[in-house]
Amino acid sequence: MGQTIAEKILSRASGKKAKPGNYVTARIDLMVTHDGLDSVYDILKKEGISRVWDRTKIFSAMDHNVPPHSERVAARLNNMRRIVKELGLSNAYGENTGIANQIAAEKGFIRPGMLVAGIDSHVITYGAFGAASTSFGFTEIAYLFAYGKIWFKVPPTIKIEISGRLPQGVMSKDIILSIAKAYGMNSANYRSVEFSGDAIKSLSMDGRMAISNMAVEIGAKFGLFEVDETTLGYLKSVGLSDLQPFGGDPDAEYEAVVPLNISRLEPQVAWPHSVDNVTPVTDCRDIPVDQAFLGTCSNGRLEDLRIAAEIVRGKQVHRDTRFLVIPASWSIYRQAMKEGILETLLEAGAIIGNVGCGPCMGLHMGILADGETCISTSNRNFRGRMGSYNSRIFLASPATVAASAIKGKIADPRDF
């Protein structure tokens, strides 16, 4: 009997054949941390642990609170700098790099077949590269810092076979929102999800990362894509060569195989206050929006900015709406500047923010006031997520967000 992608990776990392339902102790290939590094460090100090298992396999970035918006946060980031030096972490990045879930891939730290652990739940993004990546709580992360291994219950795998071709105005974000709508937020609890099918071949790495990023929103432990020529092309562009296609075996056993044809898919919108509360954009168009937000580790990539610029070119953001754009990394920011994308967005009236997580966590930059409505490319729309408990967040693709910024109301990007 063959193995799924997750089973192959856990077998390699544990040294024993991984079967769904079995428990294995697996060695981690990479740890990804962000502003929560200080909380992990506090646990280590409390346990009397002063060294990490492998300082070269810990990737750290500042992304949630940059630049600091208060004296307390500034002190916390300063503490992170001290911790990085004390632990001797060789792969640590400050405020001038980007969101951890983006830049670890950009800098060539992610390879197919890796087992990656992270503080942030959206570290699952690396499944787009055929890496089994998942998040843990601070206590487990501290244990991983010290020992580099942890137990897993091997998850069963659901395969979603995507066929057809995306219609004009529809993006990868619409695919994952439609899956959340069809199956619900708990449909893949402690399962690995493999996204496969003919339609995948036409998706860029930016699009695949958007889908893997939100696999956690349906409960998935891993959100994996097979490694094909598109994947290998991206990895070569960031300095990784001599890699081969990688995927599940033809005779692997799946808990379920789910067909999804996207040829007639419409732009999707998740209503407050749940990621699976999804309808076509035609069911919610003309709802006024105070803020349109394009960014985060789900959709702040170059492809997203390009599409937004195409939609707003020659137009003006509605006078009653603010359009906040935050690239996911400074590399993306610089490329968007070279291509004239930022200039196009600025001329339309967009506000270009400092690279980072921005308002996604409701920490600073773009926080919503009482009664305000935002349409966002972020990955969660829980009540109070982006500020006031009495605000509303609609989730949508970059195309839908850009169109809504121009109209001042939730808009169908196909009209643009």
C-alpha positions as CSV (number, residue, x, y, z in Angstrom):
1,M,0.0,0.0,0.0
2,G,1.4,3.4,-1.0
3,Q,1.5,6.5,1.2
4,T,0.1,10.0,1.1
5,I,2.4,13.1,1.2
6,A,1.9,13.5,4.9
7,E,2.6,9.8,5.6
8,K,5.8,9.9,3.5
9,I,7.1,13.0,5.4
10,L,6.2,11.6,8.9
11,S,7.7,8.3,8.0
12,R,11.0,9.9,7.0
13,A,11.1,12.2,10.0
14,S,10.3,9.4,12.5
15,G,12.2,6.5,11.0
16,K,9.2,4.3,11.0
17,K,6.3,3.7,8.5
18,A,3.6,6.2,9.4
19,K,0.0,4.9,9.2
20,P,-3.1,7.0,10.0
21,G,-4.0,6.7,13.7
22,N,-0.5,5.6,14.8
23,Y,1.7,7.8,17.0
24,V,5.2,8.6,15.9
25,T,8.0,10.8,17.3
26,A,9.3,12.9,14.5
27,R,12.3,15.2,14.1
28,I,11.6,18.7,12.9
29,D,13.5,20.1,9.9
30,L,12.7,23.8,10.6
31,M,11.1,25.9,13.3
32,V,9.5,29.2,12.3
33,T,8.8,31.8,14.9
34,H,7.7,35.5,15.1
35,D,7.0,38.0,17.8
36,G,6.0,35.2,20.2
37,L,9.7,34.2,20.6
38,D,9.9,35.9,23.9
39,S,7.0,33.8,25.3
40,V,8.9,30.6,24.2
41,Y,12.1,31.9,25.8
42,D,10.4,32.5,29.1
43,I,9.3,28.9,29.2
44,L,12.8,27.7,28.4
45,K,14.3,29.9,31.2
46,K,11.7,28.6,33.7
47,E,12.8,25.1,32.9
48,G,16.4,25.9,33.2
49,I,17.2,25.4,29.5
50,S,19.8,27.8,28.1
51,R,20.6,26.1,24.7
52,V,18.5,25.1,21.7
53,W,18.8,21.8,19.9
54,D,20.0,23.4,16.6
55,R,20.3,27.2,16.3
56,T,20.6,26.9,12.4
57,K,17.2,25.2,12.2
58,I,15.2,28.0,13.9
59,F,13.9,30.8,11.6
60,S,12.7,34.0,13.4
61,A,11.2,37.2,12.1
62,M,9.4,40.2,13.5
63,D,6.1,40.7,11.7
64,H,3.1,41.2,14.0
65,N,4.0,44.4,15.7
66,V,6.2,46.3,13.3
67,P,6.9,49.1,13.7
68,P,6.1,49.1,17.4
69,H,3.1,51.2,18.3
70,S,3.7,51.5,22.0
71,E,6.5,51.6,24.6
72,R,5.4,48.1,25.8
73,V,5.7,46.6,22.3
74,A,9.0,48.4,21.6
75,A,10.4,46.8,24.8
76,R,9.1,43.4,23.7
77,L,10.8,43.6,20.3
78,N,14.0,44.8,21.9
79,N,13.8,41.8,24.2
80,M,13.5,39.6,21.1
81,R,16.7,41.1,19.7
82,R,18.5,40.2,22.9
83,I,17.1,36.6,22.9
84,V,18.2,36.1,19.3
85,K,21.8,37.0,20.3
86,E,21.7,35.0,23.5
87,L,20.5,31.8,21.8
88,G,22.8,32.4,18.8
89,L,20.0,32.1,16.2
90,S,21.6,32.4,12.8
91,N,18.4,32.8,10.8
92,A,16.8,35.8,12.5
93,Y,15.3,38.7,10.7
94,G,14.1,42.1,12.0
95,E,11.5,44.6,11.0
96,N,12.8,45.1,7.5
97,T,12.1,41.7,6.0
98,G,8.4,40.7,6.1
99,I,5.9,38.2,7.4
100,A,7.5,35.0,8.6
101,N,5.1,32.8,6.7
102,Q,6.2,34.5,3.5
103,I,9.8,35.2,3.8
104,A,11.0,31.7,4.9
105,A,9.9,30.5,1.5
106,E,11.4,33.6,-0.3
107,K,14.7,33.0,1.3
108,G,14.9,29.4,0.4
109,F,14.4,27.8,3.8
110,I,11.5,25.6,2.6
111,R,12.1,22.4,0.6
112,P,9.7,19.7,-0.5
113,G,9.3,16.8,2.0
114,M,10.3,18.9,5.1
115,L,8.5,18.8,8.4
116,V,8.1,22.3,9.7
117,A,6.8,23.5,13.0
118,G,5.7,27.1,13.8
119,I,4.2,29.4,16.3
120,D,1.8,30.9,13.9
121,S,-1.2,28.8,12.8
122,H,-0.7,29.9,9.2
123,V,2.7,28.3,8.9
124,I,0.6,25.7,7.2
125,T,1.3,27.9,4.1
126,Y,4.4,25.8,3.3
127,G,2.2,22.9,2.2
128,A,2.2,24.7,-1.1
129,F,5.8,23.5,-1.5
130,G,5.1,19.9,-0.5
131,A,6.3,20.6,3.1
132,A,4.2,19.3,6.0
133,S,4.0,22.4,8.2
134,T,1.9,22.9,11.2
135,S,1.7,25.0,14.4
136,F,2.0,24.3,18.1
137,G,1.3,26.1,21.4
138,F,4.1,27.9,23.2
139,T,4.9,25.0,25.5
140,E,5.3,22.5,22.7
141,I,7.4,25.1,20.7
142,A,9.6,25.5,23.8
143,Y,10.1,21.7,23.9
144,L,10.9,21.7,20.2
145,F,13.5,24.4,20.8
146,A,15.2,22.2,23.3
147,Y,14.9,18.8,21.7
148,G,13.9,19.2,18.0
149,K,11.4,16.4,18.0
150,I,7.8,15.9,19.1
151,W,5.1,13.2,18.8
152,F,2.4,13.3,16.1
153,K,-0.7,11.2,15.7
154,V,-0.5,10.4,12.0
155,P,-3.5,12.1,10.3
156,P,-5.7,10.5,7.7
157,T,-5.7,12.4,4.4
158,I,-8.5,14.0,2.4
159,K,-7.8,14.6,-1.3
160,I,-9.5,17.4,-3.0
161,E,-9.3,17.0,-6.7
162,I,-9.8,20.3,-8.4
163,S,-10.7,20.3,-12.1
164,G,-11.6,23.0,-14.7
165,R,-10.2,26.5,-15.1
166,L,-10.7,29.6,-13.1
167,P,-13.1,32.1,-14.8
168,Q,-12.2,35.7,-15.3
169,G,-12.2,37.7,-12.1
170,V,-12.0,34.5,-9.9
171,M,-8.9,33.7,-7.8
172,S,-7.4,31.0,-5.7
173,K,-8.9,32.7,-2.6
174,D,-12.3,32.0,-4.0
175,I,-11.4,28.3,-4.3
176,I,-10.6,27.9,-0.6
177,L,-13.6,30.0,0.5
178,S,-15.8,27.8,-1.6
179,I,-14.3,24.7,0.1
180,A,-15.0,26.3,3.5
181,K,-18.5,27.0,2.5
182,A,-19.2,23.5,1.2
183,Y,-17.6,21.5,4.0
184,G,-17.4,23.8,7.1
185,M,-14.7,25.0,9.4
186,N,-14.3,21.6,11.2
187,S,-14.5,19.4,8.1
188,A,-10.8,18.5,8.1
189,N,-10.1,18.5,11.8
190,Y,-6.8,16.8,12.4
191,R,-6.6,15.6,8.8
192,S,-4.0,16.3,6.2
193,V,-5.5,17.8,3.0
194,E,-4.0,17.2,-0.4
195,F,-5.0,19.6,-3.2
196,S,-4.6,17.9,-6.5
197,G,-6.2,17.7,-10.0
198,D,-5.7,19.2,-13.4
199,A,-6.7,22.7,-12.4
200,I,-3.7,22.9,-10.0
201,K,-1.3,23.0,-12.9
202,S,-2.6,26.4,-13.9
203,L,-2.2,27.9,-10.5
204,S,0.8,30.0,-9.6
205,M,2.8,29.5,-6.4
206,D,1.2,32.7,-5.1
207,G,-2.2,31.1,-5.7
208,R,-1.2,27.8,-4.1
209,M,0.2,29.5,-1.0
210,A,-3.2,31.3,-0.6
211,I,-5.0,28.0,-0.6
212,S,-2.6,26.2,1.8
213,N,-2.6,29.2,4.1
214,M,-6.3,28.9,4.7
215,A,-6.4,25.1,4.9
216,V,-6.1,25.6,8.7
217,E,-9.5,27.4,8.5
218,I,-11.2,24.1,7.8
219,G,-9.2,22.4,10.6
220,A,-6.4,20.8,8.5
221,K,-3.2,19.7,10.2
222,F,-1.4,20.0,6.8
223,G,-2.5,21.6,3.5
224,L,-0.4,20.0,0.9
225,F,0.2,20.3,-2.9
226,E,2.2,17.9,-5.0
227,V,5.6,19.3,-6.1
228,D,5.5,19.9,-9.9
229,E,7.5,22.0,-12.4
230,T,5.8,25.2,-11.2
231,T,7.0,24.5,-7.6
232,L,10.5,23.5,-8.8
233,G,10.7,26.7,-10.9
234,Y,9.9,28.9,-7.9
235,L,12.4,27.0,-5.7
236,K,15.1,27.4,-8.3
237,S,14.4,31.1,-8.4
238,V,15.2,31.3,-4.6
239,G,18.4,29.3,-5.0
240,L,17.3,25.7,-4.5
241,S,18.2,23.3,-7.2
242,D,18.6,19.5,-7.7
243,L,15.1,18.9,-6.4
244,Q,12.6,16.4,-7.9
245,P,8.8,16.3,-8.2
246,F,7.3,14.9,-5.0
247,G,3.8,13.7,-4.1
248,G,1.7,10.9,-2.8
249,D,1.8,7.4,-4.3
250,P,-0.8,6.4,-6.9
251,D,-2.0,3.6,-4.6
252,A,-2.1,5.7,-1.4
253,E,-5.2,5.3,0.7
254,Y,-7.4,8.4,1.4
255,E,-10.1,8.9,3.9
256,A,-12.1,10.7,1.2
257,V,-11.6,11.9,-2.3
258,V,-13.6,15.1,-3.0
259,P,-14.1,16.4,-6.6
260,L,-14.3,20.2,-7.1
261,N,-14.9,21.7,-10.6
262,I,-14.0,25.4,-10.6
263,S,-15.1,26.3,-14.2
264,R,-18.3,28.0,-13.0
265,L,-17.0,29.3,-9.7
266,E,-18.0,32.9,-8.9
267,P,-16.1,35.3,-6.7
268,Q,-16.8,34.3,-3.1
269,V,-17.2,36.4,0.1
270,A,-17.2,35.2,3.7
271,W,-19.6,37.1,5.9
272,P,-19.1,38.0,9.5
273,H,-18.2,36.3,11.8
274,S,-17.2,32.9,10.4
275,V,-14.8,31.8,7.6
276,D,-17.4,29.3,6.3
277,N,-20.3,31.7,6.2
278,V,-19.7,32.1,2.5
279,T,-21.9,33.3,-0.4
280,P,-21.2,34.4,-4.0
281,V,-20.4,38.1,-4.2
282,T,-23.7,38.7,-6.0
283,D,-25.5,38.0,-2.8
284,C,-23.8,40.7,-0.9
285,R,-22.8,43.4,-3.4
286,D,-23.6,47.0,-2.5
287,I,-22.9,46.5,1.2
288,P,-21.0,49.7,2.1
289,V,-17.4,49.3,3.3
290,D,-15.4,51.7,5.4
291,Q,-12.1,50.0,4.8
292,A,-10.7,47.6,2.1
293,F,-7.6,45.8,3.1
294,L,-5.2,44.0,0.8
295,G,-2.4,42.1,2.5
296,T,-1.4,39.5,5.1
297,C,0.3,36.1,4.7
298,S,-2.7,34.9,2.8
299,N,-2.9,37.5,0.0
300,G,-0.2,40.1,0.2
301,R,1.9,38.7,-2.7
302,L,3.0,40.1,-6.0
303,E,0.3,38.4,-8.0
304,D,-2.3,39.9,-5.6
305,L,-0.9,43.4,-5.9
306,R,-0.7,43.2,-9.7
307,I,-4.4,42.2,-10.0
308,A,-5.4,45.0,-7.6
309,A,-3.5,47.5,-9.7
310,E,-5.1,46.4,-12.9
311,I,-8.6,46.9,-11.4
312,V,-7.9,50.4,-9.9
313,R,-5.8,51.7,-12.8
314,G,-7.3,55.1,-14.0
315,K,-9.9,55.1,-11.2
316,Q,-10.2,56.5,-7.7
317,V,-10.9,54.9,-4.4
318,H,-14.4,55.8,-3.2
319,R,-14.4,58.9,-0.9
320,D,-16.1,57.1,1.9
321,T,-13.6,54.1,1.8
322,R,-10.0,53.8,2.8
323,F,-8.0,51.3,0.8
324,L,-5.0,49.9,2.8
325,V,-2.4,47.9,1.0
326,I,0.4,46.1,2.9
327,P,2.8,43.8,0.9
328,A,3.8,40.5,2.6
329,S,7.5,41.2,2.3
330,W,9.9,44.0,1.5
331,S,11.0,41.9,-1.5
332,I,7.5,42.0,-2.9
333,Y,7.3,45.7,-2.0
334,R,10.4,46.5,-4.0
335,Q,9.3,44.4,-7.0
336,A,5.9,46.1,-6.9
337,M,7.7,49.5,-6.9
338,K,9.9,48.5,-9.9
339,E,6.8,47.4,-11.9
340,G,4.9,50.6,-11.2
341,I,2.3,48.7,-9.2
342,L,2.6,50.9,-6.1
343,E,2.5,54.0,-8.2
344,T,-0.8,52.8,-9.8
345,L,-2.3,52.0,-6.4
346,L,-1.1,55.4,-4.9
347,E,-2.6,57.3,-7.8
348,A,-5.9,55.6,-7.2
349,G,-5.9,56.7,-3.6
350,A,-4.6,53.6,-1.8
351,I,-2.6,53.8,1.4
352,I,0.6,51.7,1.2
353,G,1.5,50.5,4.7
354,N,4.7,49.2,6.3
355,V,5.3,45.5,5.5
356,G,4.0,43.2,8.2
357,C,0.8,41.7,9.4
358,G,-0.9,45.0,9.7
359,P,-4.5,45.1,10.9
360,C,-5.0,41.3,10.5
361,M,-4.6,40.7,14.3
362,G,-6.1,44.0,15.3
363,L,-2.8,45.1,16.9
364,H,-2.2,48.4,15.0
365,M,-2.4,50.0,11.6
366,G,-5.9,49.9,10.2
367,I,-7.9,48.9,13.3
368,L,-11.6,49.1,12.9
369,A,-13.9,51.4,15.1
370,D,-17.3,50.6,16.4
371,G,-19.8,49.9,13.6
372,E,-17.2,49.9,10.8
373,T,-17.1,47.3,8.0
374,C,-14.0,46.0,6.3
375,I,-13.6,43.8,3.3
376,S,-10.3,42.0,3.7
377,T,-8.0,39.5,2.0
378,S,-7.0,38.2,5.5
379,N,-7.7,34.7,6.6
380,R,-10.0,35.2,9.6
381,N,-13.1,37.3,10.2
382,F,-14.0,36.5,13.8
383,R,-15.7,39.1,15.9
384,G,-13.3,41.7,17.1
385,R,-10.4,40.3,15.1
386,M,-9.4,43.6,13.5
387,G,-10.4,46.0,16.3
388,S,-13.8,46.8,17.7
389,Y,-16.0,43.9,18.8
390,N,-18.8,45.8,17.1
391,S,-17.1,45.9,13.7
392,R,-17.6,43.6,10.8
393,I,-15.1,41.8,8.5
394,F,-15.9,40.3,5.1
395,L,-13.3,38.1,3.5
396,A,-12.7,38.0,-0.2
397,S,-10.0,37.8,-2.9
398,P,-7.7,40.7,-3.8
399,A,-9.7,41.3,-7.0
400,T,-13.0,41.6,-5.0
401,V,-11.3,43.8,-2.4
402,A,-9.8,46.2,-5.0
403,A,-13.2,46.4,-6.8
404,S,-14.9,47.2,-3.5
405,A,-12.4,49.9,-2.7
406,I,-13.3,51.7,-5.9
407,K,-17.1,51.3,-5.5
408,G,-17.2,52.0,-1.8
409,K,-19.4,48.9,-1.5
410,I,-18.8,45.2,-1.9
411,A,-18.4,44.8,-5.6
412,D,-18.1,42.1,-8.2
413,P,-14.6,42.2,-9.8
414,R,-16.0,40.9,-13.0
415,D,-17.7,44.3,-13.5
416,F,-14.2,45.8,-13.6
